[in-house]
């Protein structure tokens, strides 16, 4: 799966982690590993321009998704015969998302993960314009995010254990360094 990311927002974020959240969502949705996706992080001004130009709505927003083509058969996992595709672009605005993260009581990176998953679902044909669509999309988004958070927590726990093991082995002189390296 090819996921390109470009940070043009001027805000330092963990780009690899954002790519990981997109890859996780695409895997969960059983999208072909041959699929391609682009993620762009932009400034408030750029997002405001895009929002007004493409949605005819004033002001900036948090995330926009631009599918490459009209939805084809095989894009959603419940459709027949999944196929590789150039999915499109997800545009994120970290400056806008920062306020949302603060209001939600979590980090900017957590908010960007959520918005990335939201954007992936839009690219796959999910929407939230109607109440039934909203329930379906947000339930799916919540399940993917819960699984992604569980994965991150397990990875952090493993890192802490590995660090603790390394300290213990070092204290016991079993860290793998030869005697000449320690003198």
C-alpha positions in Angstrom: 0.0 0.0 0.0 1.5 3.3 -1.0 0.7 6.3 1.3 2.3 9.6 0.5 2.3 12.4 3.1 3.2 16.0 2.7 3.2 18.4 5.6 2.7 22.0 4.3 1.0 23.2 7.5 4.0 24.6 9.3 3.1 22.5 12.4 5.4 19.7 13.5 3.5 16.4 13.7 4.4 12.7 13.7 3.9 12.1 10.0 4.7 8.4 10.3 2.0 7.9 12.9 -0.6 9.6 10.7 0.4 7.2 7.8 0.1 4.3 10.3 -3.4 5.3 11.2 -4.4 5.5 7.5 -2.7 2.1 6.7 -4.5 0.6 9.7 -7.9 1.9 8.5 -7.3 0.7 5.0 -6.2 -2.7 6.3 -9.3 -2.9 8.5 -11.5 -2.1 5.5 -9.8 -4.8 3.5 -8.6 -2.4 0.8 -6.2 -3.8 -1.7 -2.5 -3.5 -0.7 -2.0 -2.1 -4.2 -4.1 1.0 -3.4 -2.5 4.4 -3.3 -3.4 7.3 -1.0 -2.1 10.9 -0.5 -2.3 12.9 2.7 -1.6 16.6 2.8 -1.5 18.7 5.9 -2.2 22.4 5.1 -2.5 25.8 6.8 -5.8 27.4 7.8 -5.7 29.7 4.8 -5.3 26.8 2.3 -8.0 24.8 4.0 -10.4 27.7 4.0 -9.8 28.2 0.3 -10.5 24.5 -0.4 -13.5 24.4 1.8 -15.1 27.4 0.1 -14.1 26.3 -3.4 -15.2 22.7 -3.2 -17.9 22.7 -0.5 -19.2 26.3 -0.9 -18.9 26.7 2.8 -17.2 29.6 4.6 -14.1 29.2 6.7 -11.6 26.4 7.2 -12.5 22.9 8.4 -10.6 19.9 9.9 -10.5 17.3 7.1 -11.6 17.0 3.5 -11.4 14.0 1.3 -11.0 14.1 -2.5 -11.7 10.7 -4.1 -9.7 10.2 -7.3 -12.6 8.8 -9.2 -16.3 8.1 -8.6 -16.8 5.2 -6.3 -16.2 2.0 -8.2 -17.4 -1.5 -7.5 -15.0 -3.1 -5.0 -14.2 0.0 -3.0 -16.3 -0.8 0.1 -15.5 -4.2 1.7 -19.2 -5.2 1.4 -19.1 -4.7 -2.4 -18.1 -7.5 -4.8 -14.6 -8.1 -5.9 -12.2 -5.5 -4.2 -9.8 -4.0 -6.7 -6.6 -1.9 -6.5 -7.3 1.8 -6.9 -5.9 5.3 -6.6 -8.1 6.3 -3.7 -7.5 10.0 -3.7 -6.4 12.7 -1.3 -7.0 13.4 2.4 -6.4 17.0 3.4 -5.9 17.7 7.1 -5.6 21.1 8.8 -3.6 20.7 12.1 -4.2 24.3 13.2 -8.0 23.7 13.0 -7.7 20.3 14.6 -5.6 21.6 17.5 -8.7 23.4 18.9 -10.9 20.4 18.4 -8.3 18.2 20.2 -8.2 20.6 23.2 -12.0 20.6 23.4 -12.1 16.8 23.1 -9.5 16.4 25.8 -6.9 14.6 23.8 -3.7 15.3 21.9 -3.4 16.9 18.4 -2.0 13.6 17.2 -5.0 11.7 18.5 -7.2 14.1 16.7 -5.2 13.8 13.4 -5.5 10.0 13.7 -9.3 10.3 14.0 -9.5 12.7 11.1 -7.3 10.5 9.0 -9.6 7.5 9.6 -12.6 9.8 8.9 -11.0 10.8 5.6 -10.2 7.2 4.6 -13.9 6.3 5.2 -15.0 9.2 3.0 -12.7 8.0 0.2 -14.2 4.6 0.5 -17.7 5.9 -0.1 -19.0 6.4 3.4 -20.8 9.6 4.2 -22.7 11.2 7.1 -25.2 13.5 5.3 -28.2 11.3 6.4 -28.9 10.0 9.9 -28.5 6.3 8.9 -25.3 7.0 7.0 -24.0 9.0 10.0 -24.7 6.1 12.4 -23.0 3.6 10.1 -19.9 5.7 9.4 -19.3 6.9 12.9 -19.8 3.4 14.4 -17.3 2.1 11.9 -14.9 5.0 12.6 -15.2 4.4 16.4 -14.5 0.7 16.0 -11.4 1.3 13.9 -10.1 4.0 16.3 -10.7 1.8 19.3 -8.7 -1.0 17.6 -6.0 1.4 16.6 -5.7 2.8 20.1 -5.4 -0.7 21.5 -2.6 -1.4 19.0 -0.8 1.7 20.0 -1.2 0.9 23.7 0.2 -2.6 23.2 3.2 -1.2 21.3 3.9 1.3 24.1 3.6 -1.5 26.7 6.1 -3.6 24.6 8.5 -0.7 24.4 8.4 -0.1 28.1 9.0 -3.8 28.8 11.9 -3.9 26.3 13.5 -0.9 27.9 13.0 -2.4 31.4 14.6 -5.7 30.2 17.5 -3.8 28.7 18.2 -2.0 31.9 18.0 -5.2 34.0 20.3 -7.0 31.6 22.7 -4.1 31.6 22.8 -4.0 35.4 23.5 -7.7 35.5 26.3 -7.3 32.9 24.3 -9.3 30.3 23.6 -6.5 27.9 25.7 -8.1 25.1 28.6 -5.7 25.2 32.1 -7.2 25.5 34.4 -6.4 28.4 36.5 -4.2 26.2 33.5 -2.0 25.4 32.6 -1.5 29.1 36.1 -0.4 30.3 
